[in-house]
Amino acid sequence: MSPSTRPQTVAGYLATLDETKAATLRLTIAAILGQFPDLQAVMAWNVPHIKRGHEYIFGLCAYKQHLTLAPWSERIIVAFRARLGAYVVRQHCFLVPVDWQPDARLLGDLVAARLAELDTPLKPIVRRRPTARRKA
């Protein structure tokens, strides 16, 4: 796809997909935005993302045989690994079937965890200088 023909909107992206994939992604986006109305669906890197201000919360992408969902955090993937056990889990995302019935509770919990992660500043790593040992 040339840059001039790439979809500029989420609706435009969904229009390029077959109906099954488009419907699943529509339901997934609706499940997230229904729980978090202050977020918005935007296009970034040529695929739909859920965003708050300038912060990316969740990414979605359709492939030939699966959909990829990404909470934009390896820590969240690790924390939710047990709940994601029914899916193919990668380092930063998980894969669902193209006809997946969105799990609104799981999606809500993933988004809430991502928002909490963004709202809680990471503690800086404090490195201590090694103490010099005196020779006796």
DAURJO-V674159 format. One line per field, one symbol per residue. phi: phi as a letter, one per 30 degrees, with the letter a starting at -180 (. if undefined). psi: psi as a letter, one per 20 degrees, with the letter a starting at -180 (. if undefined). burial: + if it has 24 or more other C-alpha atoms within 12 Angstrom, else -. A space follows every 10 residues. Layout:
phi=???
psi=???
burial=???
This chain:
phi=.dedcddcbd ddddddcddd dddddedddd ddddcbddcb cbcahibdbc bbhccdcacb acbecaccbb diadddeddc eddcedcdcc dbabcbddce cecedddddd dddddddddc dddddcccdd ddcddd
psi=pqhiiqpirg ggghhirrhg gggghghggh hghhhmiirq prppkjqqqp qocjppgpqq qprgjrqppo jkphhhgghj ggijhirppa gjrqpqqhkp opnhgggghg ggggghghio qqpqpopqpp ppppp.
burial=---------+ --++-++--+ +++++++++- +++--+--++ ++++-+++++ +----+++++ ++----++++ +++--++--+ ---+----++ --++++++-+ -+---+++++ +++++----- ---------- ------
